[in-house]
Amino acid sequence: MKHAQTEALELSIAAGESVSVLDGSAKDLISLVVPFYNESAVVEAFFREVPAVLRGIADADYEIVCVNDGSTDSTLELLLAARAVDPRVKIVDLSRNFGKEAAMTAGLDEAAGHAVIPFDADLQDPPEAIPLLIAKWREGFDVVLAKRAERNTDSFMKRMTARLFYRVHNVISEVRIPENAGDFRLMSRQAVDALKQLPENRRFMKGLFAWVGFRTAQIEYVRRPRAGGKTKFSAWKLWNFALEGLTSFGTLPLRVWTYIGGATAAFAICYAAYLFLRTIVRGVDVPGYASIITAVLFLGGIQLIGIGVIGEYLGRIYIESKRRPIYIVRKIYAQSAT
C-alpha cells in the first residue's frame, strides 16, 4: 500500500504538463543538483514548484539530480515516487549521511548538464531565480552567483556571525568568498569539470567554487522562509563549518602564532629590563602571588590556543592522508540507456 505522501506527490506532479524522456536534442541541458537529508516535509512542494519553472525555460531541457544523503525518514520513497512520474529525476542514494558538502559533490559528479545549478531542497532559494541565472550564462559567463539581497529570514545572531565569518575569512584566506552568496549559483560544464579535479576529502564548497575562478556574473534575489521542516544546521555544526572554511584556504592562523610568540617574548624582555632597573633603584622586593599566577595562566592559555590551531591543521592532514572517498553511493536511480 502506498504511503499517503507518495500518492499526494504523484498527483501533484501529474497535474503539470506531461514529461518526455531526454532525447539527446540540441537543446541546452540544465542540471539541478539538490541534496536531501530528512526533507520529507518539503519534497511535495519542491516537485510542485521547481519542474514547472524548468519546463518554462526556452530552448532547454533539464534533469534534477537528487542526492539522498542517508535520510532516515520517507525522503527516498518520495523521491522515487517523483521519479516514477518524471524520468528527468535522477536519484543518487548515498550509503549513509556524509554531510551536505559531500552530497553536493556526489550530485556534481553525476550531473550531465551543459550548466549545473546547486540548489537547496527547502525552497528558500526561489526557483524563479533559475531563469535569471541561465540568461546570464547565455551571455557568456561561466559562473553566475546568486547573491542574497537581504537575510531577513535568518535570526539576528546568524546574520551577525555570518557577516563576521565572511570578513574574517576574506582577511586570512588567499581566496575571497563573495559575501551573502551561498551554494545557489550556476556553473558551466567547464567550471564543473575543473571543480571535479580537486581531490580533497574535507570540502568547503563555497571556497572551492571561488578557487576555480572563471568569468563570473551576479544576480540578486530575496530568500524565502523554508517550505517546511527544520534546518539541519545547529549552532555547533555552523561553528565547525566555519572552522572548516577558515582553515581550508589559508595558513595565516598558523603564521600568526609566530607574531604572537615574538610579541610575547618582546614584552617579557621589556618587563625583565623594567624589573632589573627597578631593583637597582628601589632594591629587591618579593613579587606577589597574583601577578605570578596571572602570567602563568595567560602564557599557558596562549600556548594551548596555539596548539589547538596546529591541531586543526594537523587533523586535516591526517584525514586527507587516508585518501578515503568523499562519499559512497548505495544506488543510482537513473534513466536506462535505450
SULKAUR-V700929 format. One record per residue. N is the residue number from 0. RES is the residue in one letter. SS is DSSP state (H for helix, E for strand, - for the rest). Layout:
# SULKAUR-V700929
N	RES	SS
N	RES	SS
This chain:
# SULKAUR-V700929
0	M	-
1	K	-
2	H	-
3	A	H
4	Q	H
5	T	H
6	E	H
7	A	H
8	L	H
9	E	H
10	L	H
11	S	H
12	I	H
13	A	H
14	A	-
15	G	-
16	E	-
17	S	-
18	V	-
19	S	-
20	V	-
21	L	-
22	D	-
23	G	-
24	S	-
25	A	-
26	K	-
27	D	E
28	L	E
29	I	E
30	S	E
31	L	E
32	V	E
33	V	E
34	P	E
35	F	E
36	Y	-
37	N	-
38	E	-
39	S	-
40	A	-
41	V	-
42	V	H
43	E	H
44	A	H
45	F	H
46	F	H
47	R	H
48	E	H
49	V	H
50	P	H
51	A	H
52	V	H
53	L	H
54	R	H
55	G	-
56	I	-
57	A	-
58	D	-
59	A	E
60	D	E
61	Y	E
62	E	E
63	I	E
64	V	E
65	C	E
66	V	E
67	N	E
68	D	-
69	G	-
70	S	-
71	T	-
72	D	-
73	S	-
74	T	H
75	L	H
76	E	H
77	L	H
78	L	H
79	L	H
80	A	H
81	A	H
82	R	H
83	A	H
84	V	H
85	D	-
86	P	-
87	R	-
88	V	E
89	K	E
90	I	E
91	V	E
92	D	E
93	L	E
94	S	-
95	R	-
96	N	-
97	F	-
98	G	-
99	K	H
100	E	H
101	A	H
102	A	H
103	M	H
104	T	H
105	A	H
106	G	H
107	L	H
108	D	H
109	E	H
110	A	-
111	A	-
112	G	-
113	H	-
114	A	E
115	V	E
116	I	E
117	P	E
118	F	E
119	D	E
120	A	-
121	D	-
122	L	-
123	Q	-
124	D	-
125	P	-
126	P	H
127	E	H
128	A	H
129	I	H
130	P	H
131	L	H
132	L	H
133	I	H
134	A	H
135	K	H
136	W	H
137	R	H
138	E	-
139	G	-
140	F	-
141	D	-
142	V	E
143	V	E
144	L	E
145	A	E
146	K	E
147	R	E
148	A	-
149	E	-
150	R	-
151	N	-
152	T	-
153	D	-
154	S	-
155	F	H
156	M	H
157	K	H
158	R	H
159	M	H
160	T	H
161	A	H
162	R	H
163	L	H
164	F	H
165	Y	H
166	R	H
167	V	H
168	H	H
169	N	H
170	V	H
171	I	H
172	S	-
173	E	-
174	V	-
175	R	-
176	I	-
177	P	-
178	E	-
179	N	-
180	A	E
181	G	E
182	D	E
183	F	E
184	R	E
185	L	E
186	M	E
187	S	E
188	R	H
189	Q	H
190	A	H
191	V	H
192	D	H
193	A	H
194	L	H
195	K	-
196	Q	-
197	L	-
198	P	-
199	E	-
200	N	-
201	R	-
202	R	-
203	F	-
204	M	H
205	K	H
206	G	H
207	L	H
208	F	H
209	A	H
210	W	H
211	V	H
212	G	-
213	F	-
214	R	-
215	T	E
216	A	E
217	Q	E
218	I	E
219	E	E
220	Y	E
221	V	-
222	R	-
223	R	-
224	P	-
225	R	-
226	A	-
227	G	-
228	G	-
229	K	-
230	T	-
231	K	-
232	F	-
233	S	-
234	A	H
235	W	H
236	K	H
237	L	H
238	W	H
239	N	H
240	F	H
241	A	H
242	L	H
243	E	H
244	G	H
245	L	H
246	T	H
247	S	H
248	F	-
249	G	-
250	T	-
251	L	H
252	P	H
253	L	H
254	R	H
255	V	H
256	W	H
257	T	H
258	Y	H
259	I	H
260	G	H
261	G	H
262	A	H
263	T	H
264	A	H
265	A	H
266	F	H
267	A	H
268	I	H
269	C	H
270	Y	H
271	A	H
272	A	H
273	Y	H
274	L	H
275	F	H
276	L	H
277	R	H
278	T	H
279	I	H
280	V	H
281	R	H
282	G	-
283	V	-
284	D	-
285	V	-
286	P	-
287	G	-
288	Y	H
289	A	H
290	S	H
291	I	H
292	I	H
293	T	H
294	A	H
295	V	H
296	L	H
297	F	H
298	L	H
299	G	H
300	G	H
301	I	H
302	Q	H
303	L	H
304	I	H
305	G	H
306	I	H
307	G	H
308	V	H
309	I	H
310	G	H
311	E	H
312	Y	H
313	L	H
314	G	H
315	R	H
316	I	H
317	Y	H
318	I	H
319	E	H
320	S	H
321	K	-
322	R	-
323	R	-
324	P	-
325	I	-
326	Y	-
327	I	-
328	V	E
329	R	E
330	K	E
331	I	E
332	Y	E
333	A	-
334	Q	-
335	S	-
336	A	-
337	T	-
